[in-house]
């Protein structure tokens, strides 16, 4: 099952949002295109983002059946729609709703019954949500100020604890003079044993303007949850994603996708950003999404403005990739 995010569209791009590039993507979309078109029209009217699932993925006997889950908060809401995350057993969806002014509620959607459980109300936008591998707790970051922390909420009783103190996420100056700042917008990933959390930071340098900085790039760090003083640099880049079946991590590093072991060893470049002109390549966009068997990865590229993005499917062992969606508003969020 795929979980899909369909972003808002406008009238000028609506007729092009699901154009397929080749027969490969047609096998998935042709049968359910009318249903997805209706979802897109609803999205454009409501201004939110729609999450839906596709069952019986490509490569099977039939194209999948699209099932609408919900419209997550309006994009004008301070509660980010991007944080929605699927549990590892594929049965529950964590998302944010803005039920109170200036508050965000972490809610759990049961995919089997459609029931919604409000788990935790927060006086800030937590930005990132990430399930532990046993689906017992959800980690979240915030608030997005000078003293961010990472907390975890229990699915069993809603209890909350701090797992990474603000001191470990504080802005620091590196040996080169750059500033190292916790990236609230970056995804967080658990290690399989639950002892470490992979988080993103930004390297920045001051500019001539007061309180203005230029970003040099991202860098991923492992934070040991048992020993908060132990923080290990994993590697330059961003959007790190942990494989569901092995201790491997994939991430974007410049115009490359790199895969390495948890400790950063045996790193290798598996592909580079596809070229859309003779000398220019696309810019990576969106999450890296592993297949359940750890043999494939979805990734996206930003080609231009709204609803003209591409989604590719990468074969991890061979490094070959093929365009899966062309000129689309769709983002692949999870695959279970």
N, C-alpha and C positions, 0 to 999 in steps of 0.2 A: 504494500500500500504506500502510495505517495501522499504527503500532505503538501498542498499547493497554496501559495499566497497570490491572490490576484489584486494588483494595485489599482488605484483609481485611474480612470481614463477620461479623456475629454472628447468632444465631438470630432475634433480634427484628426484624432488618431484612432478612433473607435473601429473604423473599418479595416484597420491593418494590424490590430493587436495580436491576432492568432495566426497570421500567415505562416504556413509551413514551408520549410526550405527544401524538403526532399521526402521520399517515400518513408524513410525511417521514422520521422516524426508523424507523418500521416497515419501510420498504423495505430498510434495512440489516440490521436485527436479526432479523426474524421467522424467516428461514430457518435462521439459525445459533444461535437462542436456546437450543435444547437443549444444544449443545456448550458455549456460554458458561456456561450454568447449571452444567454439570459442573465447569468451571474454577472457578467461584465457590465451589462446595461444597468442592473441594480446597483452595482458598485458606483458607477458614474453618477447616479442620481443621489445616492446617500452620502457619498464622499468618504466612506470608510474603506477598509480593506477586507476582502472576503477570503476566508479559509475554506478549502474543500479538499476532499480526498479523491484519489483515483485508485480503484481496486483492480486486480488482475492486470499487472503492468505489461508493457510491450514484451514481446518474446514468448508470450503465452498464446492460447488459442484465439482469444478475442481481445479487442481493445477494452479498456476499463470502463467502469460505471462511475460517473462523477456524482459525488454526494456532497451537498452544501453543508458545512458545519455551522458557520455563523458569520455575521459581519462584526468585526472587532471595532473598537472605538474610532470615531471620526478622526481623520488625520489632523484636524485642528486641535484635538484633545492633547493635553500635556502627558497623557499616558500613552506610551509608544505602542503601536500595533506590531512593530517588528519583533517584540519580545516573545511572541507566541512560540511554545515549544512542546513537542510531542514526547510523551513518556517512552521509555525504551521498550516496554511491552506493547506499545502501539494502541493502548486502550484509553489513554487520558491525554487531554490537551490543557496545558497551563497557558493562561492569557491574562491580560490586564484590562480592567474596565474602570471607568471613571464614574462611580456611583455617587460620589460626594465631591463638592468643589475642592480643588487643590489636593485631592486624595486619589490614590490608585489602589485598586483591589486585585490581589492575585486570586484568580478563580480557576477552578478545575472543571473542564467539560468532559463528561463521560461519553465516549464515542459510541458505545453500545446502546445506551438508554437516552442520550440527549440531555441528561440532567446536568445542572450546573451547581457547583458547590463553591461558595465564597470562602476562601481559605484564610486570607490575611489582608487587612486594610492598612495602608501605609500613607503617611502624610507627604509622600514624595514619589517621583517616578523611578522605579528600580532599574529601568533600562534592560538589563540582561537577566534572563531566567534560564537555569540549566538544571536538569534532573540528574540525581545521582544514578549510578548504573543499576542499583536495585530498586529504583523508583520510590524510595522511602522519604527523600527530602529534596527540596528545591533550593538551590543557591541563587541569591540575587544581590546586585550591587546598588549602591546609592547611599545617601543622596549625591547628586552631581555638584558638589561644592568643593571647598578646599580640604575637607576631611572625609573622604568617602570610606566606606567600610564594605565588607562582604559578609552577608548573613545567610542563614539557612533556616527554612521553615519545615517542620515535620508534617508529612501528609497524614499521619495518624491522629495527632491531637492539636496541630496548629501552633505548637510551641516554637519559639524563635531563639536562636543563639548566634553570636558573632563568631565567624570562623576565620576571618582575616581582619586584624585591627587596622585602624587608619594609619598607624605608624609604618606599616609595611607597604602602604600604598601612597605614602607622602611623596611629594615632588622632591627629587634629589638632583644634584648637579653631578654629572659624570666626570671622569678624568679628562675628557676632551673639552669640557666646558659646556656641553649641551645639557639641557634639562630632561630628566626622565620623569614622565607624568603618567599616572594611571589613566587608561582610556576607558571611560564609562560606556562608550558605544561599542567596545569590542566584545566579542562573545567570550564566555568562560567555558572551560571543559574540565570534567573530572578525569582523574586517572582511574583505571579499572579497580584498583584496590581501595579507592576512596580516600587515600592519604594525602593526595596532592591535587591542586587546582591550577590549571593552565590559564593564565590571564595575560591581557595585552597592555603594553605601555607604549607611549609615544616619545620619541627623541625630538627635542625642539631646541632652537637657538633664538636668543632675543634679536629683535629687529631694531631699527632706528626709532620706531614709534614706541612710546611708553606702553608697557604691559601688552605688547604684541610680539608674537613668536612665529617662527617659520618651522614647519614640521619637516624633519629630516627623514622620517619613516617610522615604522612600527617595529616592536621587538616583543617576543613572547617570553614569559617567565613561568617556571614552576614554583608554586608556593607550597611548602610543606605545612599541612594543617595541624600536625602534632607539634611541630617545632616552628613557631612563627618567625624565628630569627633566620631560618634557612630558606633562602630564595635563590633559585638557580636560573641563569639565562639559558633559554632553550635555543633561540636563534632569531635573526632579523626577519621581519615580515609580519603578517597579520592573518586574521581569519583562520586560526589553527583549528583543526577538527580531528578528534581522536577516532581511530578505527573501532568499529563495534566488535571485532573478532580477534584483534591482535594489538599488541602494544606498539602501534605505529601512529604517527601523527602526520597529517597533510596540512600544508599552509601555503599562502601566497608569499613569494619573495621577489619583489619587483615584478617583472613580466614572466616569472616562472612559477610553476607549482612544484613544491619539494615535498618528499616523504622521508621520514627518518624514524628511528626508534625513540622511545620515551626519553632516553638520556641524550638524544641528539646525535648518536652515532649512526653510521651507515646511511647517512643522508644522500639522496640522489634527486636530481631533477627529472621529473617524469614527463613534463611537457612545458611548452612556452605559450604565451598568449597567441591565439590564432591571428594570422595576418589578414586584414581586410583590404589592404592596398599593397602595392609591390614592396614599399619600404616601411609601412606603418603597421603596428599591431594593435589589437583592441586592448582596452583597459579592463582588468578583472573587476567583477562586481558580484556581490551577493555571497552567500555562504558556500563552503565546500561541503557536499552532502555525500556520505558514504552509502553504498548499497549494503543491505543486511549481511551479505557474505564477504564484505570487505574487498571485493574485486573491482568495483567501479566507483567512480566519483562524478557527481554533477558539479559543474562550475558555470559561471556566467561571465559575459563580457558586456561592457557598456560601449555601444557603437555611436550613439548620439543622444538626442533628447528623449522625452517621454515615449515609452512604448516602442522603442526600436532596439531593444536589447536582444542578445542571443544567449541561449543555454546550450551547453555541450555536455556530452557524456564521455567520460574518459575511462579507458581500460587500464587499470593500474599496472599490471604486469608488463604490458607491451608499450604503454605510453601513447597509444593511438587514441584519437578522439574524433567524434563525429557530431556535427551540429544537430541538436535535438529540437530546438525551437528557434524561430527566426522572427525578428521584429515583434517582440512580444512584451506584454506587461507582466507575464507570469514569472514568479520566483519559486524555485523548488526549495522548500523549507526543511523537510525531513523525509526519510525513506525507511519504512519498517516492513 
